[in-house]
């Protein structure tokens, strides 16, 4: 089998019901939810689908495509050099895995280990909310069948952050799983129109202890991305799980964070950190060191579905992340260009894995054509 062509599309996506203000970009605003699509064609008539990342890079056309055409889609370790040279377009490899799964007649999670066929999922809130709002929101998602949710704690003071979590815990009770994300590891590279709070070590420590008191499952990104000494010190000082790694790149960084004890839960991201093949190695390395691994959400659509397969394939993943904020962003919108989004089973709070070969999902071609833009 040989690769014959690669097509790339940037999608504007549908308008949101109201503008969303992501916690990790203070002053920023989402008015639409877009996406990227990659299609890889072969001489045997199998087409693989994947994502170009959060935004289409010109290097996909100028470097990755010329290097891959005429090669075997199964030769992923040979292709690793192509992606590393580009330093971007990691999600294109997802399309190669989709081809492999289709050729083998198996869904990816089974090819990757098949630890389970249903994945516990958590509703990942997008905005910072008031205590009253989030108290209501966690009750909404529980009624929808979710068993876990993640709050964004990105206020100016510890007291404001904890007030939101306390209100949610009081409203939802002790059985519902709460996580908290401080989004302190976004720099460099995340545009922030307004200056947001930057946590020193003492604030991270105080917050972690308060969240531990409230029974929060993990605290995510409490310090800067490369504050390795501070992260290791914090992880050692508290019992609450410390999570992070979505913005880190390369096996060397994942290894460094695990070796130095920076996180209890590693959260690699295949749109940012390296190809899915490399992320599988990072997850295995975490397992070897008795660490949990909860890959990031993949940017929605095909990226999310690929991460869902990865989460279900490995034994050390507790949850899959799904953007779902009652304030105006649903899990269906998160996957808007799929013909049939993967949906939560309210009976157990899990997402069932697609059973068809490869990624196991189809594109809504009408929506894609409607929202496609020139790359």
N, C-alpha and C positions, 0 to 999 in steps of 0.2 A: 504494500500500500504506500502511495506517495501523496504528499500534499500538493494540490494543484493551484489553489488560490486562497487568498485571505481577504475578507471584506470587513470594513470597520465603519461603525455608525455612532455618531453622537446624537443623543435624544434630549430635546428640551423637556419633555414630560408634561403631565397635566398641571394646571394651576391648583394651588392649595385652596381650601375653603377660607382660610385666613392665613396671613403671613406667620411663619414660625420663627422663633428667635433661639437658635441653638445655644446651649449654655457654653459650649467651648469656643464660640466666636462672639464675645460681647460686642453688642452694637450691630452685629450682622443679622441678616434676615433671609429666610427662604420664602419665595413666592411660588416656585414650581419645584417639582421633584423629578429630575431627569434621569439619565442613565447612559450607559454605553453598551454596545453590542459588538461582538466579534463572531464572524462565521468563518470556519476553516473547512474548505472543500477538499475532497480526495478523489483519486482516480477510480475508486471502487464505489463511488456514489454515496458514501457516508459523509455527512456534514456535521461538524462539531460546533457547538455554540458556547460562547464564553463572554467575558467582560473585558473591556479595554482598560478598566480602572475607574477612578473617580472622574477622569477627564481624558479624552483621547490624546495621546502623545504623537507628534509627527514621526517619532522614531519607529512607531509600529509599521508605517508605510515605507520609510526610508531605510530602515535597518533590519527589523525583525522579519518582515514579510520576505524580502529578497533572500535572507539566510535560510528561511524555512521551506520555501517552495522547492519541490523536488526531493524532499527528505521524508523519512519514515516518521509518522506521528508517534510511533511507539518509542522512539529513541530519545526519551526525555532527558537522560543524563548527558547526552551529546548536546541537546538544545539548551541546557542550563547556561552554557557559556554565552549563547546568543542573548539571552535575557539579562545576564549580568553585565555584558558589554553595554546594553541599552540602559540598564539601571531603571527601567520603567516597563510598562506593558505586561506586568507579571500575570495579569488575569487572562492574557491570551492563551497561556498554558492550560487554563481550565477547558478551553475548547478542544485541546489535544486529548485531555482526559475524557471528555465527552465522546470523542471518536473511539477511544480505546474501549470504553464501557459499551458502546453500541456494537463495536466489532466483536466483543466477547459475550454480548447478550446479558450483561449483568449491571445492576446499579453500582455507582461508584463506592458507596459505603461498604458494599460487600467485597469489592476488589481491594479496598483499603483495610479490611480487617473485620468488618461486620459485627462490632461489639453489641450493637442493639439496633432495632428497627423503629424505635420511637424515641424522640429526644426531648427531655424536659426543656421547656422554653421559658424565657422571662421577657416581660414587656419592658422595653428600654425607653423610658421617657426622654424627651428631647430638650425641653425647656426647664429652667428653674421655676418652680411654682411656689405659691404662697402656702403656708401650712393648711389653710382651709381648703384650698383647691386640691392639694395633693391628698388630703384626708378623704375627700370625695372621690378622687381619681383611682386610688388603690381599691376602693370598694367597687367601682365600676369594672375594673379589670378582673377582680375576683368573680364578680357576677358573670363575666364573659367566659370564665373558665381558667384564667391564668392563676398559677400558684406562686408566682414570683414577679417582682418588678424592681426596676432600678431608678432611683431618684438622682437628680443632678444637684449637687451641693456646691454652688459657685457664687455664694453671697459674699458681702464684704466682711462679715464677722462670723465667728464660730457660733455664736448664739443664734443668729439667723439660720444658719445651716441646720443646726440641731433642732430648732423649733419645727422645721419642715418634717424632719424624720420622726420626731416625737409625735407629731400630729398624725402622721401616716401610721405609725405603730399603734397608737391608741385606737385609731379607727379600724384597723385590720386585725388586731390581735396577734398572739405569739406564733401561730401556726403558719402564717403567710411569710414567705421569704422576701426580705428586703435587701437590696444592695445599694451602695452609694458611690457616685462617681464625682471626683473633684476636678477632673480634666486639667490637671496641672502639668501634663507631659506633652502639651501640644506644640511647644516651641522647640526648635525653629520650624517654620513652614506653614503655620496656620494664621491666616489674616484675621486680625482682631481690631475692628474699627474703634472700639473703646477699650480703655485699659481695664482689665479684669483683675481680680484678686490673685496675688502670687503668695503661695504658702511657704513660710519658713518651716524648719523642722519642728519647732515647738507647737505651731498651729496644727501640723499634721499629726503630731503625737496626741495633743489634746483632743482633736476631733476623733481620732481612732479609738481612744479610750471611751469617749462618749457614745460612739456608735456601737462599740462592744457592749456597753451597758444596755443598749437598746436592742440587742440581739441581731444586729445587722450582719449579713453573711460575709460580705467583703467590702473593703474600701479600695476604690480604683483610682489609679494615677494621683496619689497624694503629694508627690514631689516632682521636680523637674525630670525630664527624660534621662538626662545623664548625671543626675545626682546619685550615683551608684552607692557611695558611702552612706548618704542619708537614707536611702531606701533600705539598704541592708540593716542599718541600725534600727530603723523603724520596724521592720519585719521581725527583728529579734525582740523588740521591746514590748510588742502587743500580741494578744491572742487572736484578734480578728484577722482574717485573711487579708493580705495586701496583694492587689492585682494590678497588672499593667503590661505594656509591651506592644500595644497596637501601632505605635508610631516608629518603632525600631525597625531596622533594616539589616538583614543578613544573618546567616547562621552564627557568625562571630559575635554579634551583639546578643543574640538569644543565649548562646553558650556563656558569655560573660555574665549576663544577669542571673542565670541559674547557678553558675559556679560561685558567684559572690553572695547568693542568698537574697537578691533584691526583691523577689516576689515569691509569694506562695502560689499564685495563679498566673501563669504566663498567658498572654492574650495576643498571639501573632495575627497578622492581617495579610491575606494574599493579594490585596490590591496595593499594598504599601511595602511589605517586608521582604518578599521574594515569592517565587512560584509556589504553587500548591505542593509540588514534590518536596521542596525545601521545608515548607511548613510541617509536613509530616515528619521530617527528621527532627525538627525542633520539638514537636509534641512528644516524640519518642525519647528525646534527651531529657525532657522534663519528667517523664514517667520514670526514667532510670534514677532520677534524683528525688523521687517521692514528691513531686510537685504536680499540682493540677494544671490543666491546660484548657482554657476556654477561648478558642479562636474568636476574633472580633467578627462583626456582622457582615463584612464583605460588601458593604455599599448597596445592598438591596438587590432584587432581581436575581440574575444568574450568579452573581458573586455570593449572595446570601445562600442560595441553594447549594453551591459548592461547599461553603463553610458548614452548612447543615450536614452534608454527607461526611465531612471530616470529623465533626463533633460526634456523630453516631458511630464512626469507625473505630475510635480510640477508647481505651478503658478509663482514662484519667480526665474526662471532660464532664463536668457536672451539669452545665446548661448551655443552650444556644441562645444568642442575643437576637432579638427581633425589635426593630423600631416600631413602637406602638404607643402613642401618647393620646390619651382621651381628649387632650386639648385641641386636637385637630390633625392627627396623623395616624392612620391605621396600618395594620400589618398588610392588608391588601394593597394599599397605596405604596407601601414599601416594595412590593413586587408587581407593580402596576402593568408592566409590559409582558407578563406571563399569561398564557391562555387560561391557566388554572393555577392561582397562587397556592402555595402550601399553607394549610390552615391549621390552627390549633384545635385539638380534640379536647373539648371542655370536660370530658369525663375524667381525664387524668392530667390535664395541663401539659400534654406532650404534643409535639408535631410528628406525625407519621412520616417516615421516609418514602420518597417516591419509589415505586416498585419497577418502573420501566428502566431499560438499559441506559447507561451513562448518567447524566444529570437527572433524567427521568421527567423532564418538563418540556413544554412546547412554548414557542413565542406566539404572542398575539400580533400577527403581521399587520393587521389593519391599524392597530394603535402605533406600531413602530413606524409605519409609513406616514402616519398623521403627524408624528412628533419628531421625525428625523430632521437633522440639520446638516449643513455642509461641514465636513471636518477640515 
